Amino acid sequence: MGIIRIGGRGTSKRVVDENEQSNWTGPAFKQYSEAKKEAAKDQYISTGRGTAKIKFGDVSSSTSTASTKGMWVGTGRGTGRRKL
């Protein structure tokens, strides 16, 4: 007997082996998403509210953002602020 996993907003169920790991975070998912991007590099995606289209291969891969330490963040309804 395996584990029952729920999918599709709770509308579908599937039985999987107990050894199967989740693959939606970490380096394994990064490799998976890069492989999917490479496979779909010649397909077009729509941008700008559907007014323009670009090839998926032309989209640059995301990089980590710079540190936000020392920046100010607005709080309340814009009346206060705090330093990160």
Rosetta blueprint (number, residue, H / E / L):
1 M L
2 G L
3 I E
4 I E
5 R E
6 I E
7 G E
8 G L
9 R L
10 G L
11 T L
12 S E
13 K E
14 R E
15 V E
16 V E
17 D L
18 E L
19 N L
20 E L
21 Q L
22 S L
23 N L
24 W L
25 T L
26 G H
27 P H
28 A H
29 F H
30 K H
31 Q H
32 Y H
33 S H
34 E H
35 A H
36 K H
37 K H
38 E H
39 A H
40 A L
41 K L
42 D L
43 Q L
44 Y E
45 I E
46 S E
47 T E
48 G L
49 R L
50 G L
51 T L
52 A E
53 K E
54 I E
55 K E
56 F H
57 G H
58 D H
59 V L
60 S L
61 S L
62 S L
63 T L
64 S L
65 T L
66 A L
67 S L
68 T L
69 K L
70 G L
71 M L
72 W E
73 V E
74 G E
75 T E
76 G L
77 R L
78 G L
79 T L
80 G E
81 R E
82 R E
83 K E
84 L L
